[in-house]
Amino acid sequence: MKPLRTLVLFIALIALSGLHWQTPETPLHGASAMTRSDKLGRKIKPISDTPIQACINLGGALEAPIEGQWGYHIRKSDLRRIARAGFDTVRLPVAWSEHAQAAPPYTISPELFARTDEIIKAALEQDLNVILNVHHYWQLMSHPEAHMPRLEAIWRQLSAHYVDWPDRLVFEFLNEPHKRMTNRRVEAMNHRLLSVIRPEHADRYVILSGGRWGGLEGMLESRPPDDARVIMSFHYYNPHKFTHQGAKFDPRAAPPGQVWGSDNDRLELENVMSAAAQYQLRTGTPVFLGEFGVYADVPAKQRAEWTREVRMAAEARNISWCYFDWATTFRIYDLDRERWVRPVRQALVP
């Protein structure tokens, strides 16, 4: 075949296949970058841009039954460091169920509200977005029928309390649904809680997930509500034997010494992120990698390599992300030495 005809055919094949050429280090953020067609040339509605791009989880603080019990108490200086490093968002996991009455009207502790308000205000002062979620509601996972009214009551109180707060405060209904919180139940919950908060929060972004611990499989099985301010989330810690090796809190943890980086490892990562990106294109709903990280005792160089590859794979597909976590079991900041775990920081905000 002649060179010119070969070139023309090659260009035509690219156009028909819907391939998109992009360097992994160049995130595609903004509405103009997110207009797409599927492989048959059908137009897919543009994905709304979201305020969240680079995020850190403030894990181990308010997700504990008592702040500080797990070794971390959130400080204003931490929020300043996070903002100055180039992150734009913090995710604040809160164990609201540990501080709400067990019987109707399920009143939330005023002390927890006051402390949460203090943290959110301090983050907003640093121009950080804040994702506020319900974390570690273990009883709901095993007994959803009994605890769903309590979860709804918690969100009615959160909705009323934060009604006049800036839209940079983002709601996330429930962290990592699992056990009896199946996808069917999670979808029903998402629609119900949206109906609870939307009258007072018409423009506030809300993050949703599927079942199966909020992983990719749960998200792919979920149908996003028809809501322009919804973001779908999934968490990624694969392979578990690498990311959780030696973790004292996890009975399934593999022993230390696991490595990551084989061709199969990298292929698995690409397949996961490509599936998440296709879901984003198919549904027209923004996708958010809400948690990913490697246990702190793993050598920093290995942690950094995995973290960098996951971050780049997400950004290359216009998926925003939130590293887990700031200063505890998967830390990016060393509280004992009051300094960054520099290789991991560089892997996220080079």
N, C-alpha and C positions, 0 to 999 in steps of 0.2 A: 504494500500500500504506500502511496506517495506521502512524504512528510506533511504536506499541507493538509491533505485529507485526514491523515492520522490526528493532527492537532485539532481540526474541526470536530472530528468524532469524539475525541477525548473531552473537549469542552462541553459538547452536547450531553455526554454521559454524566458529567458532573452536574449539569443543570437538572437532568432528569432524576438523579439520585438524591437531590436535596442536600448534598454535602456542604458543610460550612467550614471554611478554612480559617484557622485562628491559632495564634500562639498561646500555649497554656498560661503564660504569665499575664495575658490581657483579658481582664474580666469584661463581660459585655453588660454593663449596667446602663440603664436609661431606656425610655420607651422606644426610641428609634432603633436601638440595637436589638429589641426583643420582638419585633414584628417578624413572623415566620410563615412559611407555607409547609404543609406536610409533603410526603414523598409523591403524592398524586397531584400536587400543585394547588390543593385547596387552601384557602386562606384560613389561618388560625388567629383568633383575636389577640391583639397585643397584650403582653403580660405587663400589668401595672408595675411601675418601679416602686420599691419599698424603701423606707429609711434605713433598713438594716443591711449592712454589708459585712463588716468585720466586728465580731462580737466575742466577749469573754463571759463565761458562766461564773457567778460568784457562789460557787458550790461550797458546801460544808458549813454554812453559817446559819441562815434562817431555815434551811432544810433540815437541820438538826432539831430535836425536840426543844432544846434550849440553845440559843446562840452562844457559841464558844465551847459547847460540849464536845464538838468534834475538832477542836483545835483552831478555830478561826472565828474572829469577830471583825466584821466589816468596818474599815476605817476610811475617813475622807481622803487620807493620803493615798490609799489604794486607787480610789476613783480618779484622782489627779494623775497618777502614773499611767493608768489605763488610757485615759484620754490623750495624754501627751505622747504616748507610744503610737497613736494612730488608729486605735479602735474607736468605733462610733456607737457601740451598744454594749450594755451589760444585761445578762439574763439573771434574774433574781428568783431562785427557787425558794419557795416558802411552804412550810408544813402547816398550812392553815388548819388542817383537821386536828392537829395536836393542841390547838388553842381555841377551839370552838366547842360550845356546849354539846353534850351527847344527845340531848333531847330538844324538841322544838322550844323556842325558835332558833336554836343552834347559834346563839350569839357568839361572835368572835371577840376575843380578849381585846379591850381597848389598848392595853400595853403593846400588843403585837402590832396593832394598827399604827400606834405612835412611832414605834421603831421602824416599821416599814416605810412610813411617810418620811422619816428622817433620812433614810438611805436613798429613797427615790429623789427627794429634793436635792440632796448632795450630788447625785448623778446628773440630774438635769442642769444643775449649776455648772457642770463641766461639759455641757452640750452633748451629753450621752443620752441615747435612747435607753429605755428600760423595759425589759420584758418581764412581766409579773405573772407567775404561774402558781398552780396548785401542785405541790410536789409531795411525794411519799404518802399518798392517801391509800395505805395498804388495805384497810378494811373494805374500801369500795371495790377493790380488785377481786376479793373473795365473796363479797355479799352485795352485789350491785343493787338488787331490789331494795334492800334495807337502807342503803347509804345514798342512793341517788337523790332523795329529797333533801338530805343534808348538804350534798354538794351544790344543789340548786340554791339552797338557802345561803351558802357561803358566797356564791356568785351574785346573788341579789344584794348582799351586803357590800361586796367589793364594787359592784356597779354603782350603788348609791353613794358610797364613800368617795369614789374617784370621778364623779360625774363632771366636775369642773376642771379636772387636771389636763395638762397639755396632751395633745395627740402623740407626743413622743413617748408616752406611756402606752405600751402594747400589752394586751391580755393574752394569756395562753391557758386554756381551760384545764388541761390535765396532762401531767407528765407520764409518759410511758405506760399507757393502759395495757393490761395483760390479764392472765388467768381468765376469769369469767367476764371481764370487760372485752368482749369480742368486738369485731368490726361492726357488726349489726348494732350492738349496744352503743358503741362509740359514736357511730353516725347519728343515732337517735339523740344521744346526749349533746352532740355538737349543734344540731338543729334546735334543740330545746333551749340550750344556754344562749345561743345567738338571739333567740326570741326574747330572752330575759334581758340581755344587755343592750340590744340595738336601739330601743326607744330612747335611751339616755346617751348612747355612744354610737351615733350613726356613722361617724367618720373614723372611729378608732380601729386600727389594725388588730386582728385577732388571729392567733396561731392555733392551728388544729393538727391533729395527727390521727393515724389509724391505730389499730390494736397491735398485738404481737410486740409489746414493749416499745411501741412507737418507732419500729424499724422500717426499713424500706418495704418489706413485704406487706406490712399493715397499710402503709400509705398507698401502695399500688392497688390494693384492693378497695380503697376508699373512693367515694364520689364526693368531691368538694361541693359545698353548698353554693348556690348562685348568689354570690356576695362579693362585690368588688374589693372589699377590704379584708379578705381572708387570705392567709398564707398557710400552705401545707408544710409540715415538718417531718423529718425523719432523723434518727440517730444512727451513728455508724461507729462501730468498734471492732471491725473485722481485720484480721483474724483474732478472735477472742484470746486464743492461746498466746498471742504476742502482746496485745494491748493490756491484758490483765495478768500477765505472768508475775508470780510472786505476790499478788495482791492479798493481803491478810484478811480483808473483809469478804473475799469471794471464795466460797468453798470449791468452786469449779476451776479455780485458777491453776494454770500450768506452772511447773517449776521455773525458776529463772533460767536464762540461757537461750530463750527462744529468739529467733532472728526473723526479719522480714526483708523482702526485696527481690524474691525470685521472679521469674517471668510469670509464673502462675499467680503470684501475689499481686503483681501489677495489673495483670489482665482482669483479675477479680475486681479490683478497685475501678478500673475503667468501665467494666460492665455495670457495676452498681451505679456509678455516676451517670452513665449514659441512659440507664433505665429511669433514673430520677429526672433527667433532662427531658426524655420523651414524655414522661407523665406531665411535666410542666408545659410542654408544647401542646399535648393533646387536650389538657383540661383548661389551658389558659390561666392557670392559677400559679402564682409564685411559689417556688419550693425553697425551703430553708433547712440547712443541715444544722439542727439544733444542738447536737452534742457530738464531739469526737475527741479522742485523746488517748494518751498512753500512760500507764502507771508510773509514778514518780521514781521508783527504784530502778527502772530500766535505764541503762546508760543513755546519757543525754544525746549523744550523737545518733543513736538508733531511734530514740523518740523523735528527734528533729527530722530525720529522713522521712519517717512515716507521716508525720504531721505536715511537712512541706508537700508531699505528694498528694495527700488528701485535699489540702487547701487548694492546690493548683488545679486538681481535677474538678473540684467544685466550681472554682472561679471560671474555668474555661467553658463551663456550661451555664454561666449566669446564675449559679446557685449561691446564695449568701450563706454565711457560716458562723458558728459560735463554738469556740474551743472550750472544752471542759478539762480543767477548770483553772481558776486563778491561783489559789494558794494551798490546796489540800492534797488529796490523793493523786491527782493528775497534774500537779501544779506547774504553772509557768513562772511563778514568783516564789522565792525561797524566803519565808518569814524569819527563819532562824538567822540567816545571813543578811537579811534585808537587801536582797538583790535579785535581779531577774535570773531565771535559768536561760542564759543568753542564747544557746543554740535553738531552743524551742521558740523563744521570742522571735529570733531571726527567721525561723521557718514560717511564721505567721505574718509578720510585718517587716519584711526585709527592707 
